[in-house]
Amino acid sequence: MNCEEVMELMQRHIDGDLNAEETSRMLDHVGHCPDCAAMLQRLTNLSRGLEQLPRVVPPYSLVDAILPQLGDWETEAAGAEAAEEQVVTAPRARRAARKRSEWIGRLAGVGAIAAVVLLLLIGGPNFLPMGSADRSKEAGSDLNNDRITTKMAGDNGSPAASSSGANMGDRSVTTDSPVTFGASTSPEDEPSASTKKDVGTNPGDPTSPHPDRNAAASPSASGDQTVEPRASADAQEKGPHVPSTNPVTPPPTAMIMQQPPDEEVLSPDGQWRAVILEGLFQLFRTDDGTLAYESPSNGGKRSGIVWKEDSSAVTYTYVDADGNKSFRYVDVSELKEKPAP
Amino acid sequence: MVEPALIKAAQAGDREALVSLLREIEHQVYRTAYYLLNHEQDALDAAQEALIRIYTKIGSYEEKAQFRTWVQRIVTNICIDKFRRKRPSVSIDEHELVFQARDNVEGEVLSAYAAEEIREAIGKLPEHHRTVVVLRYLQDFSYNEIADSLGLPLNTVKSYLFRARQQLQVLLHDYQKGGVRG
């Protein structure tokens, strides 16, 4: 088994995709190949680092932010999907507004309050929409609490925070190791909760601006300066979040696996992207990125992508396992491959 | 995990169910957008756009697909579209995350790469590689779930993921060798 094959095994190993036999084959090789052992260590470290990336949360509730828009949608959404574009753009005057307050009224809880708070925060009191007085009344004393929270968030310099309710003590890991933008509270999504009274209990010190960042980002030549901030940056990365799925592997060191670069050629009209990746020819639609066509994986080598000027077809060179060279032709209207005419 | 009953109710036109459902997926949608776009404001915009699209398209969701892969398909499409349009200006430095320092010496030994280095490196990957990595690690998707989300063949998903990890590993290794970490 050569190192390249082992690379694939190591990659799959990291995803927990190997059976016992494959694992022992991999470990056999790694045991006597220092390069692969090093690579395995690096991939394992990388994978662990990826698993520990902070589970960022938005600085305010996105659903609350779009609720008013969703209200506008309501009248249309039930009916034709075709009306979609219209709805996005056109704020429907009274009819929609009335409907909206009806159903927001039904929600009655956090959502409505948060919507009001959001509007207050963004636009100030003058921005209150029609009917919001009623909603405020409904909201009752909760609103006062929310106001307090809002103010706190505002004072900490996070302009867009809506902070609907600020209940912080929930399941999210981000509570332990808050990764927030600025100091806003980040309400977890709690769909059915109707009242949230424990306000203003943001436990983590609202994180200060980024003193460490600056130092780390501009490492100066003088040793002391860089070492300190780096070290603390290292400490910062440790989220408590360690997803469980992937097994962890030991041994260490280095090997460079440089793969040949992909070919990637856009069609002249920009609608297609032809790619050669690891021996396969692939054709993607650029508008939605979907794979429209992929060559059969029958070995051999592919290269030399060339588009027809009118973007109707693409050709490339295929050399099969026996070294026979041919030109292949893919018509984008058929998405089939054939020998070049 | 979103309850199937909630999805059904939302599809049947129960607006409260639909809003509840959106609240349940809000964070996962944002997380993907954040790591794909590497830019807070763009991620907020994209995530909201995705939620609105989910709101309007909920009727077209079919049970044969997993709900969360359907959701991720929507948000990744929006993000890919966004970063194609404004790639050159995508910045990771404008809105830095603030990381809470943690005294965890053991963790420091265990994890060789800093989150921010990784995030920057992810930003350098080609879009499909980046998407596959984000779904794998920020959504904990399996190969199959990634394939379903992106409409890619399984083998392509694997080769993107493997290649992405190799590229990341080279980028991060170079970074370390560059002496930045002392």
Chai-1 contact restraints between the chains, C-beta under 6 A:
chainA,res_idxA,chainB,res_idxB,connection_type,confidence,min_distance_angstrom,max_distance_angstrom,comment,restraint_id
A,Q11,B,F162,contact,1.0,0.0,6.0,A-B,restraint_1
A,R42,B,Q169,contact,1.0,0.0,6.0,A-B,restraint_2
A,L43,B,Q169,contact,1.0,0.0,6.0,A-B,restraint_3
A,N45,B,A112,contact,1.0,0.0,6.0,A-B,restraint_4
A,L46,B,L168,contact,1.0,0.0,6.0,A-B,restraint_5
A,L46,B,Q169,contact,1.0,0.0,6.0,A-B,restraint_6
A,R48,B,S111,contact,1.0,0.0,6.0,A-B,restraint_7
A,G49,B,S111,contact,1.0,0.0,6.0,A-B,restraint_8
A,G49,B,Y113,contact,1.0,0.0,6.0,A-B,restraint_9
A,G49,B,I118,contact,1.0,0.0,6.0,A-B,restraint_10
A,L50,B,Y137,contact,1.0,0.0,6.0,A-B,restraint_11
A,E51,B,Y137,contact,1.0,0.0,6.0,A-B,restraint_12
A,L53,B,A115,contact,1.0,0.0,6.0,A-B,restraint_13
A,V56,B,R31,contact,1.0,0.0,6.0,A-B,restraint_14
A,V56,B,Y34,contact,1.0,0.0,6.0,A-B,restraint_15
A,V57,B,H27,contact,1.0,0.0,6.0,A-B,restraint_16
A,P58,B,Y30,contact,1.0,0.0,6.0,A-B,restraint_17
A,L62,B,E26,contact,1.0,0.0,6.0,A-B,restraint_18
A,L62,B,A47,contact,1.0,0.0,6.0,A-B,restraint_19
A,L62,B,Q48,contact,1.0,0.0,6.0,A-B,restraint_20
A,L62,B,L51,contact,1.0,0.0,6.0,A-B,restraint_21
A,V63,B,L22,contact,1.0,0.0,6.0,A-B,restraint_22
A,V63,B,R23,contact,1.0,0.0,6.0,A-B,restraint_23
A,V63,B,E26,contact,1.0,0.0,6.0,A-B,restraint_24
A,I66,B,Q48,contact,1.0,0.0,6.0,A-B,restraint_25
A,I66,B,L51,contact,1.0,0.0,6.0,A-B,restraint_26
A,I66,B,I52,contact,1.0,0.0,6.0,A-B,restraint_27
A,L70,B,Y55,contact,1.0,0.0,6.0,A-B,restraint_28
A,A77,B,T56,contact,1.0,0.0,6.0,A-B,restraint_29
A,W103,B,R15,contact,1.0,0.0,6.0,A-B,restraint_30
A,S177,B,Q100,contact,1.0,0.0,6.0,A-B,restraint_31
A,P178,B,Q100,contact,1.0,0.0,6.0,A-B,restraint_32
A,V179,B,L97,contact,1.0,0.0,6.0,A-B,restraint_33
A,F181,B,E40,contact,1.0,0.0,6.0,A-B,restraint_34
A,D189,B,R23,contact,1.0,0.0,6.0,A-B,restraint_35
A,D189,B,E24,contact,1.0,0.0,6.0,A-B,restraint_36
A,D189,B,E26,contact,1.0,0.0,6.0,A-B,restraint_37
A,P191,B,S20,contact,1.0,0.0,6.0,A-B,restraint_38
A,P191,B,R23,contact,1.0,0.0,6.0,A-B,restraint_39
A,G204,B,Q100,contact,1.0,0.0,6.0,A-B,restraint_40
A,T207,B,V98,contact,1.0,0.0,6.0,A-B,restraint_41
A,H210,B,E96,contact,1.0,0.0,6.0,A-B,restraint_42
A,R213,B,E96,contact,1.0,0.0,6.0,A-B,restraint_43
A,P219,B,V180,contact,1.0,0.0,6.0,A-B,restraint_44
A,T226,B,G182,contact,1.0,0.0,6.0,A-B,restraint_45
A,V227,B,G182,contact,1.0,0.0,6.0,A-B,restraint_46
A,R230,B,R181,contact,1.0,0.0,6.0,A-B,restraint_47
A,R230,B,G182,contact,1.0,0.0,6.0,A-B,restraint_48
A,S232,B,A101,contact,1.0,0.0,6.0,A-B,restraint_49
A,A233,B,A114,contact,1.0,0.0,6.0,A-B,restraint_50
A,D234,B,E108,contact,1.0,0.0,6.0,A-B,restraint_51
A,D234,B,A114,contact,1.0,0.0,6.0,A-B,restraint_52
A,A235,B,A101,contact,1.0,0.0,6.0,A-B,restraint_53
A,A235,B,R102,contact,1.0,0.0,6.0,A-B,restraint_54
A,Q236,B,F99,contact,1.0,0.0,6.0,A-B,restraint_55
A,Q236,B,A101,contact,1.0,0.0,6.0,A-B,restraint_56
A,E237,B,A114,contact,1.0,0.0,6.0,A-B,restraint_57
A,E237,B,A115,contact,1.0,0.0,6.0,A-B,restraint_58
A,K238,B,R102,contact,1.0,0.0,6.0,A-B,restraint_59
A,K238,B,N104,contact,1.0,0.0,6.0,A-B,restraint_60
A,K238,B,G107,contact,1.0,0.0,6.0,A-B,restraint_61
A,P243,B,D140,contact,1.0,0.0,6.0,A-B,restraint_62
A,M257,B,Q166,contact,1.0,0.0,6.0,A-B,restraint_63
A,E278,B,S159,contact,1.0,0.0,6.0,A-B,restraint_64
A,D288,B,N77,contact,1.0,0.0,6.0,A-B,restraint_65
A,G289,B,I80,contact,1.0,0.0,6.0,A-B,restraint_66
A,T290,B,G151,contact,1.0,0.0,6.0,A-B,restraint_67
A,L291,B,L152,contact,1.0,0.0,6.0,A-B,restraint_68
